[in-house]
Amino acid sequence: VLEEGAIKTGMMAGLTHPQLAKVLIKIHQTPEQSWSLSAMAEECGMSRSKFADTFKRVIEQTPADYLADWRLSVAKK
């Protein structure tokens, strides 16, 4: 069981974040979609700069790097 706040960074932390979880789930479901920074931010209800800063702080990757890594992971399977 994950205790709230126990995981501070990484994908699991993102999935427990009330706003970032929305876009992470969508990215995982539709990695082929043309995900722009604006589209990701809109999915979270955040400005582009706030989203980019929050994503980088919580996930420890830029949104673009995370998306590229996820797409590679899917392609390998």
N, C-alpha and C positions, 0 to 999 in steps of 0.2 A: 504494500500500500504506500502510495506516495503521500508524504506529508506536505501540506502546503508550504511552499518556500524552501523545501528541502533540496530541490534541484535548482541551482542558480543559473546555469547556462547550458547551451546546447539544444538539440532538437526537442528533447523531452521537456525542457523548461519552456520552450516555445509553445508546445502543445498544452501546457498548463496556463499560459498567458491568455487572458480573456480576449484580447484583440488579435494577437499573432496566430493563435490556434485556428482562426477562421481561414486565413490565407494559407497556412501550412496544409490544412486538410484539402483545400481546393487544389493546391499545387500537386499534392500527392495523388489526387484523383485525376487531374488533367494536366500532366506535365507537358503534353504536346501543345497546349494553348500558348498563344503568344503573350507571355506575361511581361508587361512593362512595369517599371517601378510605380507609375501612376495607377495602373490596374491593381497591383498588389496593395498599395496604400488605400485605395478606395474600398477594397474588400474588407479592410480593417477599420474603415471609418477614421483614417488618420491622414494628416498632410504627408506629402512625399518626404519632407525632411524629417518629420517626427517618426514616420514609419522606418525610414532608412537607419536613423540613429538607434531606435528601439530594437530593430531586428539585429543590427550589428552587436549591440550590447548583450542581448539575450542569447542569440544563436551563435555568436562569435564568428560570423561570416557575413559578407554582404549578401543582400537578397539575390543578386545575380550569380554569385559564386555558389550559393546554396542550391539555386535552381539548376545550374549546370551540373553540380555533383549529383543531384537527385536524378536528372535525366540520364546521366552516365550509369548510375546504379540500375535504373529501369532497363536501359539498353543492354546491360550485361546479362540480365535475366532473360 
